[in-house]
Amino acid sequence: MDSKKYYKEKYKEAFVATRKIINEIDPTGFISRFGDETYNAEVSLILAKLQHAETEQEIKDIVIQVFSHYNYFDPSSLDSSLDLSAKLMEVKKIICP
């Protein structure tokens, strides 16, 4: 397999995993009205920034930054998702082995 195809497949794998994680916490409550692809743009932004994160706190900060443009997003809603950062750190290992 050539490297371009390999990285494309790894990105897709990481995208699907990240979308699942974000959909589970549903930070703005939109999933029930708009479906599983609601946060695709935000997932792309998180993945773009995830490769530069070094700590779980940095990952949580990325998620807060990405969703902060929604007036009804409450960053404290992420506090109940204690393993959010840990799960996203595992996703990082997919794209940055």
The 8 nearest C-alpha neighbors of each residue, nearest first, counted from 0:
[[1, 5, 2, 4, 3, 6, 8, 7],
 [2, 0, 4, 3, 5, 6, 7, 8],
 [1, 3, 5, 4, 6, 0, 7, 8],
 [4, 2, 6, 5, 1, 7, 0, 8],
 [3, 5, 7, 2, 6, 1, 8, 0],
 [4, 6, 2, 8, 3, 7, 9, 1],
 [7, 5, 9, 3, 8, 4, 10, 2],
 [6, 8, 4, 10, 5, 9, 3, 11],
 [7, 9, 11, 5, 6, 10, 12, 4],
 [8, 10, 6, 12, 11, 7, 94, 13],
 [11, 9, 13, 7, 12, 8, 14, 6],
 [10, 12, 14, 8, 9, 13, 15, 7],
 [13, 11, 9, 15, 10, 14, 8, 16],
 [12, 14, 10, 16, 11, 15, 90, 17],
 [15, 13, 11, 17, 12, 16, 10, 18],
 [14, 16, 18, 12, 17, 13, 11, 19],
 [17, 15, 13, 19, 14, 18, 12, 20],
 [18, 16, 20, 14, 19, 15, 13, 21],
 [17, 19, 15, 21, 20, 16, 22, 42],
 [18, 20, 22, 16, 17, 21, 23, 15],
 [21, 19, 17, 23, 18, 22, 16, 24],
 [22, 20, 18, 23, 24, 19, 25, 17],
 [21, 23, 25, 19, 24, 20, 18, 35],
 [24, 22, 20, 21, 25, 19, 18, 26],
 [23, 25, 21, 22, 26, 20, 80, 77],
 [26, 24, 22, 28, 23, 27, 21, 30],
 [27, 25, 24, 28, 72, 76, 21, 77],
 [28, 26, 72, 29, 25, 71, 69, 73],
 [27, 29, 25, 26, 30, 31, 32, 24],
 [30, 28, 32, 27, 31, 33, 25, 37],
 [31, 29, 34, 33, 32, 28, 35, 37],
 [30, 32, 29, 33, 34, 28, 35, 25],
 [33, 31, 30, 29, 34, 28, 37, 35],
 [32, 34, 30, 37, 29, 31, 35, 36],
 [35, 33, 30, 36, 37, 31, 32, 29],
 [34, 36, 37, 30, 22, 33, 38, 18],
 [35, 37, 39, 38, 34, 33, 18, 30],
 [38, 36, 35, 34, 33, 39, 30, 29],
 [37, 39, 41, 40, 36, 42, 18, 35],
 [40, 38, 42, 36, 41, 37, 43, 18],
 [41, 39, 43, 42, 38, 44, 37, 45],
 [40, 42, 44, 38, 43, 39, 45, 65],
 [41, 43, 39, 45, 44, 40, 18, 38],
 [44, 42, 46, 40, 41, 45, 47, 39],
 [45, 43, 41, 47, 42, 46, 48, 40],
 [44, 46, 42, 48, 47, 43, 49, 41],
 [47, 45, 49, 43, 48, 44, 42, 50],
 [48, 46, 44, 45, 49, 43, 50, 51],
 [47, 49, 45, 46, 50, 51, 44, 52],
 [50, 48, 46, 52, 51, 47, 45, 91],
 [49, 51, 48, 52, 91, 47, 95, 46],
 [50, 52, 49, 48, 53, 47, 57, 58],
 [53, 51, 49, 57, 50, 54, 58, 48],
 [52, 54, 51, 57, 55, 58, 50, 56],
 [55, 53, 57, 56, 52, 58, 88, 84],
 [54, 56, 84, 58, 57, 59, 85, 88],
 [57, 55, 59, 58, 54, 60, 84, 53],
 [58, 56, 60, 54, 55, 59, 52, 61],
 [57, 59, 55, 61, 56, 60, 84, 52],
 [58, 60, 56, 62, 61, 57, 84, 63],
 [59, 61, 57, 63, 58, 62, 64, 56],
 [62, 60, 64, 58, 59, 63, 65, 57],
 [61, 63, 65, 59, 64, 60, 66, 58],
 [64, 62, 60, 66, 61, 65, 67, 74],
 [65, 63, 61, 67, 62, 66, 60, 68],
 [66, 64, 62, 63, 67, 61, 41, 45],
 [65, 67, 63, 68, 64, 69, 62, 72],
 [68, 66, 64, 69, 63, 65, 72, 70],
 [69, 67, 66, 70, 65, 64, 72, 71],
 [68, 70, 72, 67, 71, 66, 27, 73],
 [71, 69, 72, 68, 67, 73, 66, 27],
 [70, 72, 69, 73, 27, 67, 68, 28],
 [73, 71, 69, 27, 70, 74, 26, 67],
 [72, 74, 75, 76, 71, 26, 27, 77],
 [75, 73, 76, 77, 63, 72, 78, 67],
 [74, 76, 77, 78, 73, 79, 72, 63],
 [77, 75, 74, 78, 73, 79, 26, 80],
 [78, 76, 80, 75, 79, 74, 81, 26],
 [79, 77, 75, 80, 76, 81, 74, 83],
 [78, 80, 77, 81, 76, 75, 82, 24],
 [81, 79, 77, 78, 83, 82, 24, 76],
 [82, 80, 79, 83, 78, 84, 77, 85],
 [81, 83, 85, 80, 84, 86, 87, 79],
 [84, 82, 86, 80, 85, 81, 87, 20],
 [85, 83, 55, 87, 86, 82, 58, 59],
 [84, 86, 88, 82, 87, 83, 55, 89],
 [87, 85, 89, 83, 88, 84, 82, 90],
 [86, 88, 90, 84, 89, 85, 83, 91],
 [87, 89, 85, 91, 90, 86, 84, 92],
 [90, 88, 86, 92, 87, 91, 85, 93],
 [91, 89, 87, 93, 92, 88, 13, 86],
 [90, 92, 88, 89, 93, 94, 95, 50],
 [91, 93, 96, 95, 89, 90, 94, 88],
 [94, 92, 90, 91, 95, 96, 13, 9],
 [93, 95, 91, 92, 9, 96, 10, 13],
 [96, 94, 92, 91, 93, 50, 90, 49],
 [95, 92, 93, 94, 91, 90, 89, 9]]
